[in-house]
Amino acid sequence: MSCLTYKSKGVGTVAQRRQLLDKEGDVPSRKRQCDLLGLSRSSTYYKKRQTKEEAGVKKP
């Protein structure tokens, strides 16, 4: 099976490849999309935590 993948061609940064994911759709699966894009599947679930300033928490 010959398949062009982003990983093998080194296209874009990891952040750019993450943006290409269709997280809402069912086809292809997230696993397959990650394989094609050369991403770790666990990294696609990561959500950056807010800093205290972003959350509006004031220091005492």
Secondary structure, DSSP 4 states (H G I P E B T S, - for coil): -----HHHHT-S-HHHHHHT--SS--SS-HHHHHHHHT--GGGGG--PPPPHHHHTPPP-
